[in-house]
Amino acid sequence: MFGFKKWRRKRQMQQDLPEEWAVILQKSVPYFRNLPSELQTKLQGLTKIFLHEKRFEGCAGLELNDEIRVSIAAQACILLLGIDDLSSFYEGLRSVLVYPESYVAKVKNHRNGYFVEEGFQQRHGEAWSRGHVVLAWDEVKKDGANMHDGRNLVFHEFAHLIDYDYGATAEVESRENTGFWSWSSWGSIINQEYNKLLDAIRRNQHTLIDEYGATNLAEFFAVVTENFFERPRALRRKHPELYKQLKQFYQQDPAAYIKS
Ligand SMILES: [Zn+2]
C-alpha cells in the first residue's frame, strides 16, 4: 500500500459529498437515515472513496446512473463503518457488474469431490474472489428499501468479499477438518452457531437466520452479516455470542441504533 493512496482517501473523507449524491443517499438508502450523525458523516466519506476508486459496469443493457452507483456504494460501505485505517478498502475489488434484474448463470457444483453438476440457476448476485461483484439492480433496490427484514443483497455479496480478503471462514473450515475447531472464540462460535442452524433445519424449527446460511460456512457468514446489520437486536437476543463476535469483527454495534 502506497502512502499516497491512504493520504488521498483521508482527504476525500474530509470533503463534502456532492449535493446530488447526498440527496440520493437520503432518499434511496433508508439505512443512512437511521445512523447516528457521526456515522452518517463517515458513510458519506467512505461512499465518496468507493465511487472514486471502484468501477461499475452496466450489463444486459442497463444504463448506469448516480442512483445505482450511490445506493450500491453506500450500502457496501456500511460494512466498513467500523474501520479507521483507510489502507484497506475492498482492495481486491476491480468492478461491480450490475444487471437490471435477476440473471441466469451457468453453474458447476462439485459434489462430494466426485462429480460436477452443471446447470442454470436464477441469480440475484454473486461475489467472485477474482475481484468482481455481480448484482441485480431490482433486488438491490427492493432490499435497500426494506432495512428490517434481514435480507440485503449488497451486504451479502460484500460480506463474501470481506470473507475472501480476511479468510474469516476459510480458516474456521480448515481447522474444523483437522479437528481443532475450537482454536479461537471466533472459530468455535461460528462453528457452533452454524451447527445449531443445521440442527434446527433438520428439526424443522423456525430460525431467525435464513436457511440459505446452511449451505456452507461462507454463506452462513454472509447471511448472518445481513442479520447483524438489519436485525441486530433480534440477532443479539437470539444469538448473543454470535452477535458479540460479529460486533468485534466489524467493529460496530448496530443494535445501539437500528431498532429491529
Ligand atoms: Zn452468497
Residues whose N, C-alpha, C, O or C-beta is under 5 A from the ligand:
A	BS01	ZN	E219 A222
